[in-house]
């Protein structure tokens, strides 16, 4: 007992010394880091708004300047903003402290930062010199409330104190356990020696099961640390090579299976009987296919092409891509009845409008749901048939397979299932109208990791779980424990490959413009706008056409000088809402052309057909602007593709505030697609925007898309899966260690 107390006392004493030594430094470090973070935010805000503020100040446009300042202060950490010149403080926002004056800001010819004590709170005052066109010098002052930095410091101290205290008691307990084990082994050796002496036998030493178990845990912990270093080292330069290297290090020997409804390659018959290969116009395929090429494995999908059956082997498999095969495509066959109920019915008449709040009423039929469940079962059987191990990594894609994760979990309990929901997740109240809400949540919680595009969608899902099923939700860790299994809920904003394959071999921008103008019969000096997507009511195609009508009505000087090219690929034509949308768009385009056009001029060029990726990028490069006016969208990769296509760093992106991409591409002109007048103003502004401003905005957006590309998206999910597998392995080893200790 004295040995045990001695070990525990020493561990507690050392831990107490560490706590007292580390706490002040940790708190100070967090406070300094928080302040530097705020200074950096101020600098970024100023750099982003500088030119616009200077222009409005020169015009003395108080209305737009106040509106701009109000938008900037919508950031919860920005307290107030104003402009200081010789006349004092001008255009202050409503939260500007009443006692603040320009004399309290440390103003000079360079940026300055100072701290102001106001009402028992610290305020960081950032002052940036700003010279407007008439030579007048002033300062843009940005105020940040530093209270949260103080709170962060105290929280850091408290958390660190609790953590170190826990470590101290844990170390003491561990020391006591070690001492107990040593004593037990020592006494056993004495007993064995006594027995040997009494019987005259040597006696074999007892097996030590704990030593190999402890070594294996240390090995796994080292792998976890290596995984963390891999993520940190690669996060700024994700490409196929870094993804392959990361997966080779982290998932060596692991089996990866992708499941989606849409296949990445479709074989169709032509009228003359030959077979052609088509790459579908799908954001999911555009994002995930390069990833599957990078890591290999198996992709399971519905074989929908008219020649798909003729191009597979006896096991319904085909090696893809055809030119350089690197993975296997396994096709699943669906009857027309299954397709109608599962795909057109439950998925696209039910879940799609439910999740895209675009004011189209979802249709829920019990017969469709039975077919949806049956098709999910069919895909679960295919996953099990393709799995060569009991613990594959399965990437389940999108709303077609809400029930599939649970079905796979029941068949392959040790599988790591990463489900990504590519469309928005509605708020809990909206989701509550779904008759199968509990079954959908149960199915998705069969996942090890469940990903959405944005944190808002994650929050909506957690709210739905909290409302409709009995579970334990860890809001701090964003996880749900349901049926004894934990599911991590994470945001993974999807993106595109960088550099895009479709950009290879593209002509210079000027040549693309010439070719597009000649092909469509457009004058050499005409300005071009583009919109490219499927004919889907969530994309806001009709709304953008109406905005162009408003533009030409309110700004007739653009007649004959601006043409909008709308590319829309037909989709889901079996569904009435989609057919009606196409009819409405075609009629509206004719009406606008009749109202504003002439024999030699069409303001709207509506191209109703599928375009290959290289054709899409050619249009992007030829355009002066691109409109993405989604009424509701999880992400929208068209916006990122337009940015990636513009290696000349020109062109303007007009982007809906209701597309997930607007959270990342904030330098686009963000619009409300339901406000036709505001959209028309944004188009007019885009057409008049200077090249310098275009380049500044496009450069920032290209940096964002380059760094947060599809390889990072996949890498983050797969490396998270790897870390989760290692943690689960540690848990199994700990259980084995406990059993061994109990039997010792």
C-alpha positions in Angstrom: 0.0 0.0 0.0 2.9 2.4 0.8 4.3 1.8 -2.7 1.0 2.6 -4.3 0.5 5.8 -2.3 4.1 6.8 -3.1 3.6 6.4 -6.8 0.2 8.2 -6.8 1.6 11.1 -4.6 4.6 11.7 -6.9 2.3 11.8 -10.0 -0.1 14.3 -8.3 2.8 16.5 -7.2 4.4 16.6 -10.7 1.0 17.3 -12.3 0.3 20.2 -9.8 3.7 21.8 -10.7 2.9 21.5 -14.4 -0.5 23.1 -13.9 0.9 26.1 -12.0 3.6 26.6 -14.5 1.6 26.2 -17.7 -1.7 28.0 -16.9 -0.5 31.7 -17.0 1.4 31.1 -20.3 -1.5 29.3 -21.9 -4.0 32.1 -21.0 -1.6 34.8 -22.2 -1.0 32.9 -25.4 -4.7 32.5 -26.2 -5.4 36.2 -25.5 -2.5 37.3 -27.8 -3.6 34.9 -30.5 -7.2 36.1 -30.2 -6.1 39.7 -30.6 -3.9 38.9 -33.6 -6.8 37.1 -35.1 -9.0 40.2 -34.7 -6.3 42.4 -36.2 -6.1 40.1 -39.2 -9.9 40.2 -39.6 -9.8 44.0 -39.5 -7.0 44.1 -42.2 -9.0 41.6 -44.4 -12.2 43.7 -44.0 -10.3 46.9 -45.0 -8.6 45.3 -48.0 -11.9 43.9 -49.2 -13.9 47.1 -48.9 -11.2 49.7 -49.5 -11.9 50.5 -53.2 -15.6 50.5 -52.8 -15.5 52.8 -49.7 -13.1 55.2 -51.5 -15.4 55.3 -54.5 -18.5 56.0 -52.4 -16.7 58.6 -50.3 -15.6 60.4 -53.5 -19.3 60.4 -54.6 -20.4 61.4 -51.1 -23.0 58.6 -51.5 -24.2 58.4 -47.9 -27.0 55.9 -48.6 -24.8 53.2 -50.2 -22.0 53.9 -47.8 -24.2 53.3 -44.8 -25.6 50.2 -46.4 -22.1 48.9 -47.0 -21.0 49.6 -43.4 -24.2 47.8 -42.1 -23.3 44.7 -44.2 -19.8 44.7 -42.8 -21.0 45.0 -39.2 -23.4 42.0 -39.8 -20.3 40.0 -38.8 -21.0 39.3 -35.1 -17.4 40.2 -34.1 -17.4 43.6 -35.8 -18.8 46.1 -33.3 -18.9 49.3 -35.4 -17.3 51.1 -38.3 -16.9 54.7 -39.4 -14.8 57.2 -41.3 -12.6 59.8 -39.7 -11.4 62.9 -41.5 -10.8 66.6 -40.7 -14.4 67.1 -39.9 -14.5 64.3 -37.4 -16.4 61.0 -37.3 -18.7 60.4 -40.3 -21.1 57.6 -41.3 -20.8 55.7 -38.0 -22.9 52.5 -37.7 -25.6 52.2 -35.1 -23.5 50.2 -32.6 -20.7 52.9 -32.5 -20.1 53.7 -28.8 -21.6 57.1 -28.0 -18.4 58.3 -26.3 -16.1 57.3 -29.2 -14.4 60.1 -31.1 -11.7 60.1 -33.8 -9.2 61.4 -31.3 -9.3 58.0 -29.5 -8.0 56.2 -32.6 -4.3 56.1 -33.1 -4.1 57.5 -36.6 -1.0 57.7 -38.8 0.1 57.2 -42.4 0.1 53.4 -41.8 -2.4 51.1 -40.2 -2.6 51.3 -36.4 -4.3 49.2 -33.7 -5.2 50.5 -30.2 -7.3 49.3 -27.3 -10.1 51.4 -25.8 -11.8 50.6 -22.5 -15.5 51.3 -22.9 -18.2 50.2 -20.4 -16.0 47.6 -18.7 -15.1 46.0 -22.0 -12.0 46.1 -24.2 -12.5 47.4 -27.7 -9.9 47.0 -30.4 -9.8 50.2 -32.6 -8.2 49.6 -36.0 -7.4 52.7 -38.1 -6.5 52.4 -41.8 -5.4 55.4 -43.9 -7.6 56.0 -46.9 -7.1 58.5 -49.6 -10.0 59.3 -51.9 -9.9 60.6 -55.4 -9.7 64.3 -54.6 -6.6 63.8 -52.5 -8.4 64.1 -49.2 -6.9 61.9 -46.5 -8.9 60.1 -43.8 -9.0 56.9 -41.9 -11.4 54.0 -41.9 -11.9 52.9 -38.3 -13.1 49.4 -37.4 -14.1 48.5 -33.9 -14.1 45.0 -32.5 -15.3 43.9 -29.2 -12.5 42.0 -27.4 -14.8 40.6 -24.7 -14.8 37.2 -26.4 -11.0 37.2 -26.4 -11.0 37.7 -22.6 -13.6 34.9 -22.4 -11.5 32.7 -24.6 -8.5 33.2 -22.3 -10.5 32.3 -19.2 -12.1 29.4 -20.9 -8.7 28.2 -22.0 -7.4 28.5 -18.4 -10.4 26.6 -17.1 -10.3 23.9 -19.7 -6.6 23.5 -19.3 -6.9 23.3 -15.5 -9.6 20.7 -15.8 -7.7 18.8 -18.4 -4.4 18.8 -16.4 -6.3 18.0 -13.2 -7.8 15.0 -15.0 -4.4 14.1 -16.3 -3.0 14.4 -12.8 -5.6 12.1 -11.3 -5.3 9.8 -14.3 -1.6 9.6 -13.8 -2.0 8.9 -10.2 -4.5 6.2 -10.9 -2.3 4.8 -13.6 0.7 4.8 -11.3 -1.4 3.0 -8.7 -2.5 0.4 -11.2 1.0 -0.2 -12.3 2.2 -0.5 -8.8 -0.7 -3.0 -8.1 0.3 -5.0 -11.2 3.9 -5.0 -10.2 3.1 -6.1 -6.7 0.8 -8.8 -8.1 3.4 -10.2 -10.4 6.1 -10.0 -7.7 3.9 -11.9 -5.2 3.1 -14.4 -7.9 6.8 -14.9 -8.6 7.5 -15.4 -4.9 4.7 -17.9 -4.7 6.0 -19.7 -7.7 9.6 -19.7 -6.3 8.3 -21.1 -3.0 6.3 -23.8 -4.8 9.3 -24.6 -7.0 11.5 -24.9 -3.9 9.0 -27.1 -2.2 8.4 -29.4 -5.2 11.9 -29.2 -6.7 10.6 -28.0 -10.2 11.7 -25.0 -12.1 8.3 -23.7 -13.1 7.8 -21.7 -16.4 7.2 -18.0 -16.2 3.7 -16.7 -16.6 2.6 -15.2 -20.0 2.6 -11.4 -20.0 -0.4 -10.5 -22.1 -0.3 -6.8 -21.2 3.1 -6.0 -22.8 2.1 -6.7 -26.5 -1.3 -5.0 -26.0 0.3 -1.9 -24.6 2.9 -1.8 -27.4 0.1 -2.1 -30.0 -1.8 0.8 -28.4 1.4 2.9 -28.6 1.7 1.9 -32.2 -1.8 3.1 -33.0 -1.3 6.3 -31.1 1.8 7.0 -33.2 -0.3 6.3 -36.3 -2.9 8.8 -35.1 -0.2 11.5 -34.6 1.1 10.7 -38.0 -2.4 11.1 -39.4 -2.6 14.5 -37.8 0.7 15.5 -39.3 -0.5 14.3 -42.7 -3.6 16.4 -42.6 -1.7 19.5 -41.4 1.1 19.1 -44.0 -1.3 18.6 -46.9 -4.1 21.1 -46.2 -2.6 23.9 -48.3 -1.7 21.8 -51.4 -4.2 19.1 -52.1 -3.8 17.4 -55.4 -4.0 13.8 -56.8 -0.5 13.1 -55.6 -0.9 14.4 -52.1 -4.3 12.6 -51.9 -2.7 9.3 -53.0 0.2 9.8 -50.6 -2.2 10.5 -47.7 -4.4 7.5 -48.5 -1.3 5.3 -49.0 -0.1 6.3 -45.5 -3.4 6.3 -43.7 -5.5 3.7 -45.5 -2.9 1.3 -46.8 -4.5 -2.0 -47.4 -8.0 -0.6 -46.9 -10.8 -1.2 -49.3 -12.8 1.8 -50.6 -16.3 1.4 -52.0 -18.3 4.3 -53.5 -22.1 4.1 -53.8 -24.2 6.5 -55.8 -27.3 6.5 -58.0 -25.6 8.1 -61.0 -22.7 6.3 -62.6 -19.6 8.2 -63.6 -19.6 6.7 -67.1 -22.6 5.8 -69.2 -22.6 3.7 -72.4 -25.4 4.5 -74.8 -26.3 3.3 -78.3 -26.6 5.7 -81.2 -29.0 5.5 -84.1 -26.5 3.6 -86.2 -26.1 1.0 -83.5 -22.6 2.1 -82.3 -21.8 2.7 -78.7 -20.8 6.1 -77.3 -19.5 7.0 -73.9 -21.1 9.8 -72.0 -19.9 11.6 -68.8 -23.1 12.8 -67.1 -23.6 16.5 -66.2 -23.7 16.0 -62.5 -22.0 17.9 -59.7 -21.7 14.6 -57.7 -19.8 12.9 -60.5 -17.7 15.9 -61.3 -16.6 16.0 -57.6 -16.2 12.4 -56.8 -14.9 10.8 -60.0 -11.4 12.4 -59.8 -11.3 11.2 -56.2 -12.1 7.6 -57.1 -9.4 7.7 -59.8 -7.0 8.9 -57.2 -7.6 6.2 -54.6 -9.0 3.3 -56.7 -11.5 0.8 -55.4 -15.1 0.1 -56.5 -17.9 2.4 -57.6 -21.4 0.9 -57.3 -24.1 2.7 -59.3 -27.3 2.3 -61.3 -26.6 1.2 -64.8 -28.9 3.5 -66.8 -27.3 3.6 -70.2 -28.9 1.8 -73.2 -25.6 0.0 -73.8 -24.5 -0.5 -70.2 -25.3 -4.2 -70.1 -23.3 -4.8 -73.3 -20.1 -3.3 -71.8 -19.9 -5.1 -68.5 -18.5 -8.6 -67.7 -20.4 -11.5 -66.2 -20.2 -9.9 -62.8 -21.7 -6.6 -64.0 -18.3 -4.8 -63.7 -16.4 -2.6 -66.1 -12.9 -1.0 -65.7 -12.9 2.8 -65.9 -11.9 5.3 -67.1 -11.7 3.6 -70.5 -8.5 5.3 -71.5 -6.6 4.7 -68.3 -8.5 2.2 -66.1 -7.9 2.8 -62.4 -11.0 1.5 -60.6 -14.0 -0.8 -61.1 -17.5 0.4 -61.9 -20.1 -2.1 -60.7 -23.5 -1.6 -62.2 -26.8 -2.4 -60.5 -29.8 -3.0 -62.7 -33.2 -1.5 -61.8 -36.6 -2.3 -63.4 -38.7 0.6 -64.8 -41.1 0.1 -61.8 -38.2 0.4 -59.4 -36.9 3.5 -61.1 -40.3 5.1 -61.1 -40.9 4.5 -57.4 -37.4 4.9 -55.9 -35.9 7.6 -58.2 -38.7 9.6 -59.7 -41.1 9.1 -56.8 -39.6 9.0 -53.3 -36.3 10.6 -54.1 -37.2 13.3 -56.6 -40.9 14.0 -55.9 -40.5 13.6 -52.1 -37.0 14.2 -50.7 -35.7 16.6 -53.3 -38.5 19.3 -52.9 -38.6 18.6 -49.1 -34.9 19.5 -48.8 -34.8 22.3 -51.4 -37.2 24.8 -50.0 -38.1 26.2 -53.4 -41.9 26.2 -52.8 -42.7 23.1 -54.8 -44.8 20.8 -52.6 -43.3 17.3 -52.0 -45.3 14.3 -52.9 -45.2 11.3 -50.5 -46.6 8.0 -51.6 -46.3 4.8 -49.5 -45.8 2.7 -52.7 -42.8 4.9 -53.7 -41.3 4.5 -50.2 -41.6 0.7 -50.3 -39.8 0.8 -53.7 -37.2 3.2 -52.2 -36.6 0.8 -49.3 -36.3 -2.2 -51.7 -33.8 -0.5 -54.0 -31.7 0.6 -50.9 -31.7 -3.1 -49.9 -30.5 -4.1 -53.4 -27.6 -1.7 -53.2 -26.7 -3.0 -49.7 -26.6 -6.5 -51.2 -24.2 -5.2 -53.9 -21.9 -3.6 -51.3 -21.7 -6.8 -49.3 -21.0 -8.8 -52.5 -18.3 -6.4 -53.6 -16.6 -6.1 -50.2 -13.5 -8.2 -50.0 -13.0 -7.4 -46.3 -15.2 -7.2 -43.2 -14.2 -3.6 -42.6 -14.3 -1.7 -45.9 -14.6 2.1 -46.1 -17.9 2.8 -47.8 -18.7 6.3 -49.2 -22.5 6.6 -49.6 -23.6 9.5 -51.8 -26.7 11.6 -51.5 -30.4 11.5 -50.8 -31.1 8.4 -52.9 -29.7 6.2 -50.1 -30.9 7.6 -46.8 -31.6 4.0 -45.6 -28.4 2.4 -47.0 -26.0 3.2 -44.1 -28.1 1.3 -41.6 -28.5 -1.6 -44.0 -24.7 -1.8 -44.5 -24.1 -1.5 -40.8 -26.4 -4.4 -40.1 -24.5 -6.6 -42.7 -21.0 -5.3 -42.1 -20.8 -4.1 -38.5 -17.1 -3.3 -38.7 -17.4 -1.2 -41.9 -16.5 2.5 -41.7 -19.4 4.2 -43.5 -19.0 7.8 -44.6 -22.3 9.3 -45.9 -22.4 12.6 -47.7 -25.7 14.4 -48.2 -25.2 16.5 -51.3 -28.4 18.6 -51.1 -29.5 20.9 -48.2 -31.0 19.6 -45.0 -34.1 21.6 -44.1 -34.9 22.9 -40.6 -36.5 20.5 -38.2 -40.0 21.9 -38.7 -39.9 21.5 -42.5 -38.4 18.0 -42.2 -41.2 17.1 -39.8 -43.8 16.9 -42.6 -42.0 13.8 -44.0 -44.0 10.6 -43.1 -40.8 8.6 -42.9 -38.7 11.0 -40.9 -37.7 8.6 -38.1 -36.8 5.9 -40.6 -34.6 8.3 -42.6 -32.8 9.5 -39.5 -32.3 6.0 -38.3 -30.9 5.0 -41.7 -28.4 7.9 -41.8 -27.3 7.3 -38.2 -26.0 4.0 -39.4 -23.1 6.1 -40.7 -19.8 6.5 -38.9 -19.5 10.0 -40.3 -22.3 12.0 -41.9 -21.3 15.0 -44.0 -23.1 18.1 -45.2 -21.9 21.1 -47.2 -22.3 23.7 -44.5 -22.4 23.9 -40.7 -25.9 25.2 -41.0 -27.1 22.0 -42.6 -25.3 20.0 -39.8 -27.1 22.1 -37.2 -30.5 21.5 -39.0 -29.8 17.7 -39.0 -28.9 17.7 -35.3 -32.1 19.7 -34.5 -34.1 17.1 -36.5 -32.5 14.2 -34.6 -33.2 16.0 -31.3 -36.8 16.6 -32.2 -37.8 13.2 -33.7 -35.7 10.4 -32.2 -34.4 9.4 -28.8 -30.7 9.8 -28.8 -27.8 11.5 -27.0 -26.5 14.5 -28.9 -23.0 16.0 -28.1 -23.3 19.5 -29.4 -19.8 20.4 -28.6 -18.4 17.5 -30.6 -21.2 17.5 -33.2 -22.0 13.8 -32.7 -25.0 11.6 -32.1 -25.1 8.4 -30.1 -28.0 6.3 -31.3 -28.5 2.6 -30.5 -25.1 2.5 -28.8 -23.2 3.7 -31.9 -21.8 7.2 -32.4 -22.1 9.1 -35.6 -20.0 12.2 -36.2 -21.8 15.1 -38.0 -19.3 17.2 -40.0 -19.3 20.0 -42.7 -17.3 19.1 -45.8 -17.8 21.8 -48.5 -17.6 20.0 -51.8 -15.5 21.4 -54.6 -14.0 20.6 -58.0 -10.6 19.2 -59.1 -7.8 21.7 -59.5 -6.6 22.3 -62.1 -9.7 21.2 -63.9 -9.2 18.6 -66.6 -11.6 20.6 -68.9 -9.2 23.5 -68.8 -6.5 21.5 -70.6 -6.2 22.5 -74.3 -8.5 25.5 -74.0 -7.8 28.3 -76.4 -7.0 31.8 -75.0 -10.0 33.8 -73.7 -10.0 36.1 -76.7 -10.1 33.1 -79.1 -12.9 31.4 -77.0 -15.0 34.6 -77.4 -14.4 34.7 -81.1 -15.4 31.1 -81.6 -18.5 31.4 -79.4 -19.6 34.5 -81.1 -19.2 33.0 -84.6 -21.0 29.8 -83.6 -24.0 31.7 -82.2 -24.0 34.5 -84.8 -23.2 37.2 -82.3 -21.5 40.6 -83.2 -17.9 41.0 -82.3 -18.5 43.7 -79.7 -21.4 42.1 -77.8 -21.1 41.4 -74.1 -21.9 37.9 -73.0 -23.5 36.4 -69.9 -23.9 32.6 -69.3 -25.9 30.3 -67.1 -25.2 26.6 -67.2 -27.2 23.9 -65.3 -29.8 21.2 -65.6 -33.5 22.1 -66.1 -34.4 22.1 -62.4 -36.8 24.3 -60.6 -34.3 24.8 -57.8 -31.8 26.5 -60.1 -33.8 29.7 -60.6 -33.6 29.7 -64.4 -36.9 31.5 -64.9 -36.0 34.1 -62.2 -32.7 35.0 -64.0 -34.5 35.3 -67.4 -37.0 37.7 -65.7 -34.0 39.6 -64.3 -32.6 40.1 -67.8 -36.0 41.3 -69.0 -35.9 43.8 -66.1 -32.3 44.8 -67.0 -33.2 45.6 -70.6 -36.4 47.4 -69.6 -34.7 49.6 -67.0 -31.4 49.9 -68.9 -32.3 49.9 -72.6 -28.8 51.0 -73.5 -27.8 47.3 -73.2 -30.2 46.2 -76.0 -28.0 45.0 -78.9 -24.9 45.1 -76.6 -25.6 42.2 -74.2 -26.7 38.6 -74.9 -27.3 35.9 -72.2 -26.6 32.3 -73.2 -28.6 29.9 -71.1 -27.5 26.3 -71.4 -29.9 23.9 -69.8 -29.7 20.1 -70.0 -33.0 18.3 -69.9 -33.4 16.2 -66.8 -36.1 14.1 -65.0 -38.5 14.7 -67.9 -40.9 12.1 -66.6 -41.8 14.5 -63.8 -44.4 17.2 -64.5 -42.7 20.0 -62.6 -39.6 19.6 -64.8 -41.5 19.5 -68.1 -43.5 22.6 -67.1 -40.3 24.4 -66.1 -38.7 23.8 -69.5 -41.9 24.9 -71.3 -42.1 28.0 -69.2 -38.4 28.9 -69.7 -38.7 28.4 -73.5 -41.8 30.5 -73.7 -40.3 33.3 -71.5 -37.1 33.3 -73.7 -39.2 33.8 -76.8 -41.3 36.5 -75.2 -38.1 38.4 -74.0 -36.6 38.1 -77.5 -39.8 39.4 -79.1 -40.0 42.3 -76.6 -36.4 43.5 -76.7 -34.8 41.8 -79.8 -34.8 42.4 -83.5 -34.1 40.5 -86.7 -30.4 40.7 -86.0 -30.4 40.6 -82.2 -31.6 38.0 -79.6 -31.0 39.0 -76.0 -31.6 35.3 -74.9 -29.9 32.3 -76.4 -31.5 29.3 -74.9 -29.5 26.1 -75.7 -31.5 23.1 -74.5 -29.0 20.3 -74.7 -26.2 18.6 -72.9 -22.7 20.2 -73.2 -19.4 18.3 -72.6 -17.1 19.8 -69.9 -14.7 21.3 -72.5 -17.7 23.0 -74.2 -18.9 24.4 -70.9 -15.4 25.8 -70.0 -15.2 27.4 -73.5 -18.5 29.2 -72.7 -17.2 30.2 -69.3 -14.0 31.7 -70.8 -16.0 33.5 -73.5 -18.4 35.2 -71.0 -18.2 38.5 -69.3 -20.3 37.2 -66.4 -21.9 34.1 -65.1 -25.2 33.9 -63.2 -25.8 31.2 -60.6 -29.2 32.1 -59.2 -30.1 28.9 -57.3 -33.3 29.3 -55.2 -31.8 26.7 -52.8 -28.6 24.7 -53.3 -26.3 22.6 -51.1 -23.2 24.0 -52.8 -23.4 24.5 -56.6 -20.2 23.6 -58.4 -21.0 25.6 -61.5 -20.0 28.7 -59.6 -16.6 27.1 -58.8 -16.1 25.8 -62.3 -16.6 29.3 -63.7 -14.0 30.7 -61.3 -11.6 27.8 -62.2 -12.1 28.5 -65.9 -11.0 32.1 -65.7 -7.2 31.8 -65.6 -7.2 35.4 -67.1 -8.6 36.5 -63.7 -11.4 38.4 -65.4 -15.2 37.9 -65.5 -17.8 38.5 -62.8 -19.7 35.8 -60.9 -23.3 36.7 -59.8 -24.2 34.2 -57.1 -27.3 33.4 -55.1 -27.2 33.9 -51.4 -29.1 30.6 -51.1 -26.3 28.5 -52.7 -23.8 26.9 -50.3 -21.0 28.3 -52.5 -21.9 31.8 -51.4 -20.3 30.9 -48.0 -17.0 30.5 -49.7 -17.1 32.8 -52.7 -17.9 36.0 -50.9 -16.2 38.1 -53.5 -18.9 37.3 -56.0 -21.9 39.7 -56.4 -24.2 38.0 -53.9 -27.9 38.4 -54.9 -31.4 37.3 -53.8 -32.7 35.5 -56.8 -36.3 36.2 -55.7 -35.6 40.0 -56.2 -35.6 40.5 -60.0 -34.9 44.2 -59.7 -31.8 43.7 -57.5 -30.6 40.9 -59.8 -30.9 43.3 -62.8 -28.9 45.9 -60.9 -26.2 43.3 -60.2 -26.0 42.3 -63.9 -25.7 46.0 -64.8 -23.0 46.5 -62.2 -21.1 43.4 -63.5 -21.2 44.7 -67.0 -19.8 48.0 -65.9 -17.2 46.7 -63.4 -13.6 47.7 -64.1 -11.0 45.1 -65.0 -9.0 45.9 -61.8 -12.0 45.1 -59.6 -12.7 42.0 -61.6 -9.2 40.8 -61.2 -9.1 41.5 -57.5 -12.3 39.6 -56.9 -11.5 36.7 -59.2 -8.0 36.3 -57.8 -9.4 35.8 -54.2 -12.0 33.4 -55.4 -9.5 31.4 -57.4 -7.3 31.1 -54.4 -10.2 29.8 -52.4 -11.2 27.1 -55.0 -7.5 26.2 -55.5 -6.9 25.5 -51.8 -10.4 24.0 -51.1 -10.5 21.7 -54.0 -12.2 18.3 -54.4 -9.0 16.4 -53.3 -9.1 18.3 -50.0 -12.8 17.5 -49.7 -12.2 13.8 -50.2 -9.0 13.8 -48.2 -10.6 15.4 -45.2 -13.4 12.8 -45.2 -11.2 9.8 -45.8 -8.5 10.9 -43.3 -11.3 11.5 -40.7 -12.4 7.9 -41.5 -8.9 6.7 -41.0 -8.6 8.5 -37.6 -11.9 7.1 -36.5 -10.8 3.5 -37.4 -7.6 4.0 -35.4 -9.6 5.2 -32.4 -12.0 2.3 -32.6 -9.0 0.0 -32.8 -7.6 1.6 -29.6 -11.0 1.0 -27.9 -10.9 -2.7 -28.9 -7.3 -3.0 -27.6 -8.2 -1.3 -24.3 -11.1 -3.8 -23.9 -8.7 -6.6 -24.6 -6.3 -5.2 -22.0 -9.0 -5.0 -19.4 -10.0 -8.6 -20.0 -6.3 -9.6 -19.8 -5.9 -7.7 -16.5 -9.1 -9.3 -15.1 -7.7 -12.7 -15.9 -4.2 -12.0 -14.5 
